Amino acid sequence: MRRSRLVVLLGSLLLAASAALTGAASAQASEAAATGYVALGDSYSSGVGAGSYISSSGDCKRSTKAYPYLWAAANSPSSFAFTACSGARTDEVLAGQLAPLNASTGVVSISVGGNDAGFADVMTTCVLQSDSACISRINTARAYVDTTLPGKLDTVYSAIRSKAPAAQVVVLGYPRFYKLGQACLGLSETKRKAINDASDHLNTAIQKRALNRGFTWGDVRGTFTGHEICSGSSWLHSVNWLNIGESYHPTANGQSGGYLPVLDNAA
């Protein structure tokens, strides 16, 4: 009887060990297969301002010169889904961009938060109104970034991790817009500094939520240094009255020289 029980016990242990090894092998195989790339986010990820828009992307204005497209072309992921869309806020990312994410997704990139904070309205106010009106609108945006945006980012990041458990998620920020202390037509130095400070404030908030979730932070301010508006070698559009939607967005050089190296280093 004791011998029989011992045989049963040993058999159970062997089965458990076999199951554990099989599970580990399956996990390794799944991880090895996680090589697809999904590019999420707003206009800074879709490539507004870079030109060469993919006709099928419609108003999302996904560009073949945008950093996600360039990264995919250079790295040949097993699959590539480009769902970033002009104007997207966190709610739009959740509602319409996450479908391609799955267990085989190895890399995810995303930039989001600027539209939630009212980026377009901030810039319109600052271009058309006084210094005081510009700063007042920026202060409203900063309050939103402090109180409401963190929770929205957490919801997006949690959804990404849930759908793509093996992915390296790279959260990319926004550049500073102006080189200060330069003679430059357009906005006053007061407005330029306030806009730069607001961009830093937004980046700090996004970085904190990304790192808290265990994601990689992709800071593009360094790569854009020396290529801000008023630098003489700008990788950002200033106000474009002929195509207002491209205003304050990266040029093709901004995508390839400002964003792409940051994703390369992080992914």
N, C-alpha and C positions, 0 to 999 in steps of 0.2 A: 504493500500500500504506500509506504514511504517513497519507494523507488518510483512508483507511478506518479505520485505528486511531484517528485523532483523532475521527472521527465516533462510533465505538464508545465512546471515553472520555467524550466530551461527553454522549452518551446515558446512560451509567452515572451520571454526576454529576447529571444532571437527574432521573433516577429516584430517586437517593438523596435529593436535596433534596425531591422530591415526597413521598417516604415520611416524611421527617422532619417536614414541614409537616402531613401527614395525621395522624401520630402526635401532634403537639402539639395539633392541633385536637381529636382524639379525647380526649386527656387533659383539655383544657379543658372539653369537653362533659361528660365523666364527672364532673369536679369541680363543674361547674355543676349537675349532676343530683344531687349528694350533699347532699340536703336533708332526708332522713329523720332521725327522732330515736328513739333507743333508750335506755331507762332501765333500768339494771342495779343490782344491789346488795342490801342487807339491809333490815331493818325501818325504818331511818331514811329510806330511799328509797321503800319501799312505802307508808309512811304509817301504820304502827301507832301508835295513839294519837290520830289525827286524826279517826277515825270515818268514816261514809259509805263503808264498804267495798264494793267491787264483788263481787257475789255469786259470780260465776264464778271469782274469784281464790282462793276457798277459804281454806285456812290461810295463804296468802301475805299475805292482808289488804292488798290494794292499795286505796288510798283515792282517791276523786275530789277529796279535799282535800290530797293529797300534792303536793309541788313538781313532780314530773314531769308529772302530769296538768294542773296549773295552767299550767305552761310551755307544754305542747302546746296547750292551749286558747287561750292568748294569742298564740302564734306560728304556728299553723297549719302545722306541718311537712308535707311531702308524704306522710309516713307516720309512725306512732307505734306503737312496740312497748314495752309496759310489762311487763318480766319480773322486776323487783325482787321479793324475797320475804322475808317475815319469817323470821328465824333463819338466813339464808343466810351461809355462810362462803365463803372463796375457792374451795374445791373444788366447792361447789354452784353458784357462778356459772359456773365452767368447764363443769360437767356439764349444766346445765339452763337457762342464761339467754342464751347467745351466739348461738343460731340466727338471730335476726332481723338480725344484723349482716351488712352486705354493702357493695359498692362505692358504693351510693347513700346510705349512712348518713352524714349530715353532722354530727350531734351525738350524743355519747354522754355520759351522766352515770352516775356510780357512787359509792356509799359501801360500803366493805367493809373488814373487818379487825377490827372490834370483837368479833364472835362468835368469830373464830379465837383471839383473845386471852382468851376466857372471860368476856366482859362480864357475862352473866347470873349466872354463879357468883360473880363478884367482888361484884356488888351484893347477891346473896342473903347471902353471908358477912358483908358489911359491915352489912346491916340486922339480921341475927339474932345476930351474935356480937360479941366484944369488939373494942376498938381494935386490940389486938395481932394478933388473928386476921385482921382486915380488912387490916391493913398487910402481914401475911405473904402473904395471898392476892394482894394487889396486886403485891407483889414478884415472885411467881411469874409473873404476867401480864406484867410489865415484862421479865422475862428472855426470855419467849417472843417478845415484840415485838422484842427485840434480836437474837435468834438465828435464829428460824424464820420469822417473818412476812415479812421482806423478800423472801425467795426465793419465797414464795407469791404475794405481790403482783406480783413481776416476771413470774411465769408468767401471771397473769391479764392484766396490761397488755400483754404480748407477744401473747397470743391476741386481744385486742381490736384491736390495731393490725394484725395479720395479716388479720383478717376485715373490718375497716373502715379501709382504708388512707387514705381521704380525710377521716376524721372529726376534728372538734374534740372531744377527750376531756377532760371536766371531772371531776376526782376531788374529791369533797366530803368534808370531815372531820366531826368531831363537836364539839358544844358543850361548854363547861365546865358542870358540872351545878349547882354551888352558888355563891351569892353569900355570901362569907365575912364574918365579923364582924357577923352579924345574929342577933338573938334569934329562934330558929326551932326548932320542935318536930322531934323525930326524931333523926337521927344527930348524934354529937358533932362539934365543930369539927375535931378531929384526923382523923376519918374523912372529913369533907367536903373538907378540904385534900388529903388523900392521894388521894381520888378525882379531884379537879380536876387534880392533878399527873400522875396516871396518864393522864388524857385528853390532856393536853398532850404527854406522852411518846408516846402512840399517834399523835397528829396529826403530830408531828415525823417519825416513822418513815414514815408514809404519804406525807407531803409530799415527802420525799427521794426515795422510789421513783417517785412520779408525775413529779416534775421531771426526774429522771434519764432517764425514758422520753420526755420531751418533751411531757408532758401538762400541762394547766392545773390548778393547785391552787385549790380553792375552800374558803377558810377561813371557817367560820360562827361562830367565836368572837366576832367583832366584832358581828355582827348580833344575837347572843343576849345580849350584855352588857347588864345591867339587866333581863334577863328570865330569870335563872337561878332555880332553886328557892331559896326564902327571900328572894327579891327583893320579894315583894308583888305582882309582875306577871309571874308565871312562864309561860314558853312551854314548859315541860317538866312532865310528870306526875311527882309524887313517888310514893311507894308507894301503889298502888291495890289495896286488899285485895279489892275486889269484881271487879276485872279485872286480875289480877296481870301479865298480859302487856303491858299498856299502861304499866306503871311505868317511869319514866326514859326515856320517849320523848316526842318533840315533840307538842304539841297542834296543832290546826288552825292557830292563830296562829303557832306555831313553824315550821310548814311554809311558810305564806304570807309571814311576816315575817322568818323566820330563814334558811330555805334558798332560797326562790325568788329573792330579790334577788341572792344570790351566783351562782346559775346564770345569771341574766339578765346580770350583769356579765361573766361569763366566756365565755358561749356566743356 
